[in-house]
């Protein structure tokens, strides 16, 4: 999507020839769909975050604004302490801001509620100032980057970190919050921690009013719930084109074709060369004929970018190579409605990690698709989607598709009462899919972009930089294109 968005931005410029070189046999990256039960179903991400404007704006430019729909429910659950429990209201990206809903949810045991209760008793830090000894302390410089887990666990305890922040914030990146950069994935958390006083109260002040759904979901995970409100219904946090996200790719590809953009699939790039540095031309080596270009947007995973750029800047290549990735898989299941013992009264559930990774469930999330997207509902049938895999957990890679499906069925049976074999199943594997934003990520990204800018006619784009979500990738591609045009 970053590459297609860059092509869209570049093709708006008059007298510019734009070529997209795609190694796969299809366009759109992970935005893919398949047929299940005679209807099209997303096999990758199924929605984008609406509060960021990039995807909404692109849909409007492509004539899809009137077709955007929100999930059919705002309720979601987490598998914690041996049962499904509703996510509490008032979450800020997976971190609680109110004690009452957290206590009633049962996600944290009695011992896990002690740290959040103590947090709410913390007074704001105060220090002497010219206006009086009791004046609030003025904010100081931003604190150095820390991990999400270090902040949440240190301030609100292990129960909140493992039961809420881990499955929600970690789920977005298929990662571990103990290693995840707060500055990159949740800057408000870093600021709230640096401000002193209650972390929960500081984050509560960042929530929109009236309360909106509190946490974006992973591309393969259920939506999170909203806090109840007596006022007007809050704006949707998630949107998708009616008929699935692959419609966004189809509309964009069609519009690029109308603008004369050359879209070459099945064309992996093996090398980048600059035969004569002074003429500013790049020669792109492919399996077929080489391609000459005045400028390149390199919208590929970090390891691939490192290999292509090593002859030109070894330091940049080393920084790109240091970005690690996690692999995931999605098992989409079609069942008769009678196979589920409990009602589908939400968009699905996330699974909290334990302190014994070897005994953790393989399933990290389950989306109840026919509740989340009512247009998928067919009489007497339900669609479910189980997600597996995250940083440090590659057990699914050793299983065949049949073995993985059987394992997911067994775990979903224990968690939600699912019984019997499915009518149909599809396994979709995404190897090295999610870049991990380790502590200090933003500084490394600045180094990457500064080094790339020193190579004439080159810009970087993609999920390894400023966000893994669809809006972030669209914005990344368009910014890279504008940088080259300028």
C-alpha positions in Angstrom: 0.0 0.0 0.0 2.9 2.4 0.6 4.2 1.9 -2.9 0.7 2.3 -4.5 0.1 5.4 -2.4 3.4 6.8 -3.6 2.5 6.1 -7.2 -0.8 7.8 -6.7 0.9 10.9 -5.4 3.5 11.0 -8.1 1.1 10.4 -10.9 -0.8 13.6 -10.1 2.2 15.5 -11.3 2.0 16.4 -15.0 4.6 14.9 -17.4 5.7 12.3 -14.8 6.1 8.7 -15.9 5.5 6.4 -13.0 6.3 2.6 -12.9 5.4 0.3 -10.1 7.6 -2.9 -9.8 5.9 -5.5 -7.6 7.6 -8.8 -6.9 4.3 -10.7 -6.1 1.8 -11.7 -8.7 -0.8 -9.3 -7.1 -0.9 -5.7 -5.9 -1.9 -4.4 -2.5 0.4 -6.4 -0.3 -1.4 -7.8 2.7 -4.8 -6.4 1.6 -6.0 -9.7 0.1 -9.4 -11.4 0.0 -10.6 -14.9 -0.8 -13.9 -16.7 -1.3 -15.4 -18.5 1.7 -19.0 -19.8 1.6 -19.5 -18.2 -1.8 -18.7 -14.7 -0.6 -15.6 -12.5 -0.5 -13.8 -12.3 2.8 -10.7 -10.4 3.9 -7.7 -12.7 4.5 -5.5 -9.9 5.8 -6.4 -6.7 7.5 -10.2 -6.1 7.6 -10.4 -2.4 8.6 -8.4 0.7 9.1 -8.3 3.3 11.9 -10.5 6.2 11.0 -9.0 8.8 13.4 -6.0 9.0 11.2 -7.0 10.8 8.0 -4.8 9.2 5.3 -6.9 6.1 4.4 -10.2 8.1 4.7 -8.8 10.8 2.4 -7.6 8.3 -0.1 -11.0 6.6 -0.2 -12.6 9.9 -0.8 -10.3 10.6 -3.7 -11.1 7.2 -5.2 -14.9 7.7 -4.8 -15.3 5.2 -2.0 -16.2 7.7 0.8 -19.9 6.8 0.5 -19.2 3.0 0.8 -17.3 3.1 4.1 -18.9 1.1 6.9 -18.1 0.7 10.6 -18.1 -2.6 12.6 -21.5 -3.7 13.7 -20.6 -3.8 17.3 -18.3 -1.9 19.7 -17.9 -4.7 22.3 -14.9 -6.9 22.5 -13.4 -9.4 25.0 -10.1 -10.7 26.3 -9.4 -14.3 27.4 -7.9 -13.7 30.8 -7.8 -15.7 34.0 -9.5 -18.7 32.4 -12.5 -17.1 30.8 -13.7 -14.4 28.3 -14.1 -11.0 30.0 -15.5 -7.8 28.4 -12.8 -5.1 27.9 -13.5 -2.3 30.3 -14.6 1.1 29.2 -12.2 4.0 29.3 -9.1 2.3 27.8 -6.5 4.5 26.2 -4.9 2.2 23.6 -5.2 -0.7 26.0 -4.2 1.1 29.2 -7.1 1.7 31.8 -7.9 5.2 32.8 -10.7 4.4 35.3 -10.5 2.0 38.2 -14.2 1.0 38.4 -14.5 -0.5 35.0 -11.2 -2.3 35.4 -12.3 -3.8 38.7 -15.7 -4.9 37.4 -14.1 -6.5 34.3 -12.3 -9.2 36.4 -9.3 -9.1 34.0 -7.0 -8.4 36.9 -7.2 -10.5 40.1 -7.3 -8.8 43.5 -3.5 -8.5 43.6 -3.5 -7.0 40.2 -5.8 -4.2 41.3 -3.4 -2.9 44.0 -1.0 -1.0 41.7 -3.8 0.8 39.7 -5.5 1.8 43.0 -2.2 3.3 44.3 -1.7 5.1 41.0 -4.9 7.0 41.4 -3.8 8.2 44.8 -0.6 9.8 43.4 -0.8 13.6 43.7 0.6 15.7 40.9 4.3 16.5 41.3 4.9 20.0 42.7 8.0 22.0 43.1 8.9 25.5 44.2 8.4 28.3 41.6 8.3 32.1 41.5 4.5 32.0 41.8 4.4 30.0 45.0 5.6 26.7 46.6 2.4 24.9 45.7 2.3 25.7 42.0 2.2 22.6 39.7 5.5 21.5 38.3 5.9 22.7 34.7 6.5 20.0 32.1 10.2 19.4 31.5 11.9 18.1 28.4 10.6 14.8 27.0 11.9 11.7 28.7 14.1 9.3 26.9 12.3 6.5 25.1 11.3 3.5 27.3 9.3 0.3 26.5 5.6 0.2 26.8 5.8 -2.7 29.2 8.3 -1.0 31.4 6.0 2.0 31.9 2.7 0.1 32.2 4.1 -2.7 34.3 6.1 -0.3 36.5 3.2 2.1 37.1 0.1 -0.1 36.9 1.4 -3.6 37.7 1.9 -6.9 35.9 -1.9 -7.7 35.9 -2.6 -4.6 33.7 0.5 -5.1 31.5 -0.3 -8.8 30.8 -4.1 -8.7 30.8 -4.7 -5.5 28.8 -1.7 -3.7 27.4 -0.1 -6.9 26.2 -2.9 -8.3 24.1 -4.1 -4.8 22.8 -0.9 -2.8 22.2 1.2 -5.9 21.6 -1.5 -7.3 19.3 -1.3 -4.3 17.0 2.3 -5.1 16.2 2.3 -8.9 16.9 5.0 -8.0 19.4 6.0 -7.9 23.1 5.4 -4.7 25.0 8.4 -5.3 27.1 10.6 -4.5 24.1 8.3 -2.1 22.3 9.1 1.6 21.9 6.6 3.8 23.7 7.8 6.9 21.7 7.0 5.1 18.5 3.7 3.2 19.3 2.2 5.3 22.1 3.8 8.7 22.6 1.0 9.8 24.9 2.0 7.1 27.4 5.6 8.3 27.5 4.4 11.9 28.0 2.0 10.8 30.7 4.7 8.9 32.5 7.1 11.9 32.4 4.4 14.3 33.7 4.3 12.6 37.1 1.2 12.0 39.2 -1.4 9.4 38.2 -0.7 7.7 34.9 -4.4 6.8 34.6 -5.6 10.3 35.1 -3.0 11.7 32.7 -4.1 9.3 30.0 -7.8 9.9 30.8 -7.2 13.5 29.7 -6.1 12.4 26.3 -9.4 10.5 25.5 -11.8 12.2 23.2 -15.1 13.4 24.5 -17.7 11.9 24.4 -15.7 8.7 25.0 -14.8 6.9 21.8 -13.7 3.3 21.4 -10.5 3.1 23.2 -8.1 1.0 21.3 -7.3 0.2 17.7 -7.1 -3.5 17.0 -4.5 -5.5 15.3 -5.2 -6.1 11.6 -6.3 -9.6 12.4 -7.9 -8.9 15.8 -11.3 -7.8 17.0 -12.2 -4.1 17.6 -12.0 -2.8 21.1 -15.1 -1.4 22.9 -16.1 2.1 23.7 -16.9 3.6 27.0 -20.7 4.1 27.4 -22.0 7.6 26.8 -25.3 9.3 27.1 -24.5 11.8 24.4 -24.4 11.4 20.7 -22.8 8.2 19.4 -19.0 8.7 19.0 -17.6 8.6 15.5 -16.4 5.2 14.3 -12.8 4.3 15.1 -12.6 1.6 12.4 -13.9 1.8 8.8 -13.7 -0.4 5.7 -15.2 -0.2 2.2 -18.4 -2.2 1.9 -17.3 -5.5 0.4 -13.9 -5.6 2.1 -10.6 -3.8 2.1 -9.5 -5.4 -1.2 -12.0 -2.9 -2.8 -9.6 -0.1 -1.8 -6.8 -1.9 -3.7 -9.0 -2.5 -6.7 -10.1 1.1 -6.9 -6.6 2.4 -6.5 -5.2 0.1 -9.1 -7.9 1.1 -11.6 -7.4 4.8 -10.9 -3.6 4.4 -11.4 -4.2 2.7 -14.7 -6.4 5.6 -15.8 -3.5 7.9 -15.0 -1.2 5.9 -17.1 0.9 4.3 -14.3 2.7 1.2 -15.4 1.9 -1.6 -13.0 4.3 -4.6 -13.4 3.6 -7.6 -11.2 5.9 -10.6 -10.9 8.9 -8.3 -11.2 11.3 -8.7 -8.3 14.1 -6.1 -8.1 17.6 -7.6 -7.7 19.8 -4.5 -7.7 20.0 -0.7 -7.7 22.9 0.9 -9.5 24.1 4.4 -10.4 26.5 3.9 -13.4 27.2 7.7 -13.6 26.7 9.5 -10.3 26.6 12.9 -12.0 23.7 12.2 -14.3 21.3 11.4 -11.4 20.0 8.3 -13.0 19.2 5.0 -11.2 19.3 1.6 -13.0 17.0 -0.9 -11.5 17.9 -4.5 -12.1 15.0 -6.9 -12.7 14.8 -10.5 -14.0 13.8 -8.9 -17.3 14.9 -5.6 -18.8 16.6 -3.1 -16.6 14.6 0.1 -15.7 16.1 3.5 -15.7 14.6 6.1 -13.3 15.3 9.6 -12.2 14.0 8.8 -8.7 12.9 5.9 -6.6 10.5 5.3 -3.8 11.8 2.2 -2.1 8.6 0.8 -0.5 9.9 -2.7 0.5 10.5 -4.5 3.9 13.6 -3.3 5.7 15.8 -6.4 5.0 15.1 -6.1 1.2 15.9 -2.4 1.3 19.1 -3.2 3.1 20.2 -5.6 0.4 19.5 -3.1 -2.4 21.2 -0.2 -0.7 24.3 -1.8 0.8 26.5 -1.0 -2.3 25.6 2.7 -1.8 25.6 3.2 2.0 26.7 0.3 4.2 25.7 2.2 7.3 22.1 2.7 6.1 22.0 -0.9 5.1 23.1 -2.0 8.6 20.4 0.2 10.3 17.8 -1.3 8.0 19.0 -4.8 8.7 18.6 -4.3 12.4 14.8 -4.1 12.1 13.3 -7.4 13.1 10.0 -8.9 12.0 7.4 -11.3 13.5 5.4 -13.8 11.4 1.7 -14.5 11.8 -1.0 -16.7 10.3 -4.8 -16.4 10.0 -7.2 -19.3 10.0 -10.6 -18.3 8.6 -13.4 -20.7 9.5 -17.0 -21.2 8.3 -19.2 -23.0 10.7 -22.9 -23.9 11.1 -24.3 -21.4 13.7 -25.3 -24.3 16.0 -21.6 -25.1 16.5 -21.0 -22.3 18.9 -22.3 -22.7 22.4 -22.2 -19.0 23.3 -23.8 -16.0 21.4 -21.5 -13.9 19.3 -22.2 -10.7 21.3 -19.1 -8.8 20.2 -16.5 -8.4 17.5 -14.3 -11.1 19.1 -11.6 -11.5 21.7 -7.9 -11.1 22.3 -5.8 -13.5 24.3 -3.6 -12.4 27.2 -0.2 -13.9 27.5 1.0 -15.7 30.7 4.4 -15.9 32.2 4.9 -19.3 30.7 5.1 -18.8 26.9 5.5 -22.5 26.2 2.0 -23.1 27.6 0.4 -20.0 26.1 -2.5 -20.7 23.7 -1.4 -20.5 20.1 -4.3 -18.3 19.2 -3.6 -14.6 19.9 -7.0 -13.3 18.8 -10.3 -14.4 17.4 -12.6 -12.2 15.2 -16.3 -13.0 15.1 -16.6 -11.8 11.6 -20.3 -12.2 11.1 -21.0 -10.0 14.1 -18.2 -7.5 13.4 -19.3 -7.2 9.7 -23.1 -8.0 9.5 -23.1 -7.9 5.7 -21.2 -11.2 5.9 -24.0 -12.9 7.8 -25.8 -15.8 6.1 -28.7 -17.7 7.6 -27.5 -20.6 9.8 -23.8 -19.9 9.4 -21.0 -18.0 11.1 -17.5 -16.9 10.1 -14.6 -16.8 12.6 -11.0 -15.9 12.2 -8.3 -17.0 14.5 -4.9 -15.2 14.5 -1.7 -16.9 15.6 2.0 -15.9 15.9 3.8 -13.0 17.5 7.3 -11.9 18.4 9.1 -14.8 20.0 6.3 -17.3 19.1 6.9 -19.2 15.9 5.2 -22.5 16.9 2.7 -22.1 14.0 5.4 -22.3 11.4 6.2 -25.9 12.3 2.5 -26.9 11.7 0.9 -27.9 8.4 -2.3 -26.1 7.4 -4.4 -29.0 8.6 -2.5 -29.2 11.9 -2.8 -25.5 12.5 -6.5 -25.5 11.8 -7.0 -28.4 14.2 -5.0 -26.6 16.9 -7.0 -23.4 16.5 -10.3 -25.4 16.6 -9.3 -27.0 19.8 -8.3 -23.8 21.5 -11.4 -21.9 20.3 -13.5 -24.8 21.6 -12.0 -24.3 25.1 -12.3 -20.5 25.0 -15.8 -20.1 23.3 -17.5 -23.5 23.2 -16.9 -24.0 19.4 -17.7 -27.6 18.6 -17.3 -29.9 15.6 -15.5 -29.5 12.2 -15.8 -26.4 10.1 -17.8 -26.4 6.8 -14.8 -24.7 5.3 -11.4 -23.3 6.3 -8.6 -21.2 4.8 -5.1 -20.7 6.2 -3.2 -17.5 5.2 0.4 -17.2 6.3 2.3 -13.9 6.5 6.0 -14.6 7.0 8.1 -11.8 8.4 5.0 -9.5 8.3 5.2 -7.1 11.3 8.3 -4.9 11.8 9.1 -4.6 15.5 9.6 -1.1 16.9 12.2 -1.6 19.6 13.1 1.1 22.1 14.9 3.9 20.3 13.1 3.2 17.0 12.3 6.8 16.1 16.0 7.8 16.3 16.9 4.9 14.0 14.2 6.0 11.6 15.6 9.5 11.5 19.0 8.1 10.7 17.6 6.0 7.9 15.7 8.9 6.4 18.7 11.3 6.7 21.0 8.7 5.0 18.5 8.0 2.3 18.1 11.7 1.6 21.8 11.9 0.9 21.4 9.5 -2.0 20.0 11.7 -4.8 16.5 10.7 -6.0 15.8 8.2 -3.3 13.1 8.0 -0.6 12.1 5.3 1.8 8.5 4.3 2.6 6.7 1.5 4.3 5.6 -0.2 7.6 9.2 -0.3 9.0 9.2 3.5 9.5 6.4 5.4 11.1 3.5 2.9 11.6 2.3 -0.6 10.6 -1.3 0.4 10.0 -2.9 1.1 6.6 -3.2 4.9 7.1 0.4 5.1 8.3 1.6 3.2 5.2 -0.5 5.4 2.9 0.9 8.5 4.5 4.5 7.1 4.3 4.2 6.5 0.6 2.7 9.9 -0.1 5.3 11.7 2.0 8.1 9.9 0.2 6.6 10.9 -3.2 6.3 14.6 -2.1 9.9 14.6 -0.9 11.1 13.4 -4.4 8.9 15.9 -6.2 10.2 18.8 -4.1 
